[in-house]
Amino acid sequence: MKILALENNPKELALIQQALNSGKDTLIQLVSSEQVWPYTQSGEACFLIANWDTSDLAVTQFISRARAAKLAEPLYIILTTVKNSDNELASLGADDIVQRPFRPADLKNRIAMAERIISLAGNLAVARDQLENQAVFDALTGFMNRAAFLKQSAGELERVRRASMPVSLIALDIDDFKVINDSFGVELGDEVLKVVAQSITEKSRPYDCISRWAEDKFVLMLAGVIGADAEKVAERIIAGVRGTRIEVENEAPLNVKISAGITSVARIGTSTEVEPLIQQALQAMARAKEAGGNQVFLIYA
């Protein structure tokens, strides 16, 4: 696999080189984020390791531009940084963050995980292409419907099992959605659903399985993500929705809130199935709503 590196420190670059699989990985050193585009747009490379502290990623807003771009394949980004604040780093938009100084063995594990996820993403893209001409997508949000999600996520679970990766499922539900529909009408309810769907799309990875599970419920499968990392994804979605004000005629703007439940599995067994995991995530979501809503409840399966 070709791996792009935005790193101008020879010692740091040597550590990255040591972490690679010498028989299969090729490291390409770049000096600016603009040099990344030809590789990603052509599909020649979809993996970037970058020094957040010394590169121009922040100045060029590269990560947000990459997430918004229609690339041949989604770009997987690992950032290295001396920063250690989770709150500060969570908003950067990277797939993974490695704190410096690091050992080559630690980075090697992160790279191996990334390559498995990239492989899963490629398989998912192929499967999605095969499903494109079938009635499997929700017209309002563009997400898979329940039947399509069950079929797709079962295949993803099997690939996660073979790759010995963890997995998390997030269930999301709009707080007081029936009240919104009853008070302001179905059209505004549809607008709320679109806002939530947009936040989910923006805060999740391009290759994650996402479904509109029921009227105002959504389910996401996150391969290679567990526990606190899944919580951060859910919290970013909730914050994105909470920060959106929906205008209502002759009324104060509507502030939408959602609740999230997560079930995380460190290792998939041969008897593990998707539907029980989804039900556990829905139960966790119900616990979040019982506690007042607008929050996340996590369980481990």
N, C-alpha and C positions, 0 to 999 in steps of 0.2 A: 504494500500500500504506500502511496506517496503521501508524506506528511510534510506540511508547510510549517516553517518555523520563523516567527518574528522575534529574533533574539540576536542582539549585537554584542553580547558578552561572550568571548570565546570559551571561558570556563563553563558558563551555563549551557552553552551550545554543546560542549563536550559531554556534559551530564545527560542532556537529552539524547544525544547519539548513543550513549551507553545503555539507555533505557529501551532502545528500539530492538525489534527482532531483526537481527542482521541478515537473516536469510530471506526476509520478506518485505521489510520496510525500507523506504528510501527517504532520506531527509533532504528537503529543499530549503535552503536559507534565503529569506527575503529581508529587505531593509525597510520596506514601507507597506502599509496596508493596501495601497493601490495596486501593488504587485500581486496581491492575492486574487483579484478579480478574474484575470484570464484563466487561471486554473479552475476556479469554481464555476465560472460561466460555461466553460467547455465540458465540465464534468471530469476533468483530468485528476482533480484532487478535491476531497470533501472533508479534510481533517487539518485543523490549524492548532498549533501550540504557540502561544504568544506571551511575551513578557508585558503584563499590563502596566508596569511602572515605567518602563523605558521606551515602549513602542508608541506609535501615533494613534492607537486605537481610539482613545478617548477624544482626541482632537478631531479626528475624521468621522466620529460616531459610526465606526465601521460595523460594530455588532448589530446595532439597530437597523442599519442599512442592509446588512446581510440577511437578517430575519425577514425583512420586508421584500427582498428581491426574489424573483422567480428563477431560482438556480436549477441547474440540471439535477443536482442532488443536494439535500440540506447539508449545510456546513456544520460539522461538529467542532466546537471550540473549547480548548483547555487553556485557561489563563494561569500563569505563574505570577505570584505577587508576595510582597512582604506583609501586606495588610492581613489582619486577623479578625476583623469585625464582620460577623455574619450579616448584620443589618446593612453594612456598607457594601458588601460584596453581592448580596442577593439580587440587587437591581441591575447588575452588570449585563445579564442576559447570556452568560456563558453556560455551556453544558456541564463543565466541571471546573473547579478552581483548586490549584495546588499551591500551598504556602511555601515560600522559600525561607531558609534553605531546605532542599529536599534531597533524599537519597535516590540514586537511579532505580533502585528496586521498588521504591514507592511509586515513582512515575511509571515504571514498567507495568505495574498492576493497573494503573489508571488508563494507560494506553491500550492494554489488552481488553479492558472493559469497554473502552470507546470503540474499538474495532468490532467487538461483538454487537454493540448497539448499532453501528453503521451497517453491519451485515443484516441485522433484523430490519432496519429501516429500508434497505434495498428490497428485501423480501416483501415488506408491507406495501411498498410502492408498486411492485409487480402485481400483487393481489388486488390493490385498489384499481389498477388499470383494467384488470379482468372483470371487476365489478361495475365499471363505469356505465355500461349500457344496460344495467339492470336497475329495477326500481328499489334501490337500497338506501337512498339518501333522503333526509328530511328536507322538504322544499323550503321551509322557513329559515333554517339555520345552516343547511349544507352538511350537517353531520350525518353519520350513519344512523339508520333506524335500529330498533331493538334487535330484529331478526338478523340484520347484516352484522351488527356488532357482536352478537353471540357467535356467529360463524367465524368472523375475522379474529376475535379475541381468543377463541379456542385454538386456532392455528398459532397465534402469537404466544400463547401460554406453552404450547408444545416446543416452540423454538427457544423460549426462555428456559424451559426445563433442560433441553439438550445443551444449552450454553452455560448451565449452572449459574444463572443470574437471578437476582431478587426481582420482585415485581410488586407494584402497588396499584390498587384500584381506588379512585376517588369518585364519590357520589356527591352531586351538588343539587341543591333544591332552593328555589327562590322563596324567600320568606314572605308570607302573606300574599301569595300570588292570586288566590281566589278573591281576596278583598280588593286587590288592584283591578282584576277583571270586572267584578261586580260594581265597583265604584266608578270606574273610568271607561269601561267598555273593552271589547275584544281587540280592537285596533291598537289601543295603547298597550294591552297585554302582549300583543305580538311585537311591539316595539321594545318592550322590556326583554323578551326572549332574545331578540336580535342583539341587544346590548350585552346580555350575559354571554351569548355565543361568541361575540367579538372578543370579550375579555378572555374567555377560555382559549380561543385561537391564539391570541397575542401572548398569553402567559404559558402556553404549553409548547412542546416541541413539534416541528412539522410532521414528524413520523409517528406521533402518539395516536393510539386508537381512541376515538371520541364518538360518543353516541348521545342523541337526544332520546333518553330512555323512556320518558313519559312526558306528559304535558309540560311540566316545568322542572323536570328532573334530567340531569345529565350524568353520564358515567365516562370516566377516562381510565385507560390502562397505561401505566407508565413502566416500561421495561427497564430494568437496571436501576430502579429508584426505590428507596426504602426509607421508612421512618421519618426522621426530621426533614429529609430532603423532599419527600412527598408533601409534608406539612407546608413547607415553604412554597411549593407550587400552588397548593390550595389557598394559602394566605395571599399570594400575589393575585390570584383570580378574584378573591373576595375584595381585596383592596381596589382592584381595577374597576369592579362593578360599583363599589361604594363611592368611588371618585367621579362617577358619571351622574349627571343631573338630567332627568328627562322632563322636558317642558310639558306642562299641562295647561290647556286653555282655561283662563279665569281661575286658576288654582296655583298654589305654590309649586315649584319644581319637585318632582318625585325623586326621592333618594331610595334606590333599590338596594336591598341587602340579601345575601344568600348564606346558606349553611352548608358545611362540607363534612363528610364522613370518609375516613380512609381505612382500608385494610391493607396491611403490608405483610409480605411473605419473604423471608430471607432465602429459603430454598424450596423449590417446587418439587413435591413428591410425585410418584407415579400415579397416585390416586387423586391428586388435586384437580379440581374442575373449576371452570370459570363461574358458573351460576352461583354456587355457594359463596364464592369470594365477593361477587356483586351484592348478594343479599347481606353479607356482613358489612360491606361498605354502606349500604342503605340503612342498616340498623345503627351504625355509628353516626350517620347523618341525622337520624331521628334523635339520637342522644344530644347532638349539637343543638337541634331545634328545641328540645325539652329544656336545655340549659339557658335558653333565651335567644338562640339564633345568632346569625352574623358571626359565626366562629367555626372552629375545626375540632373534630373529635377523632382521635387515632386509636386503632386497635391493631394488634399483631396476631396473625393467624398461624 
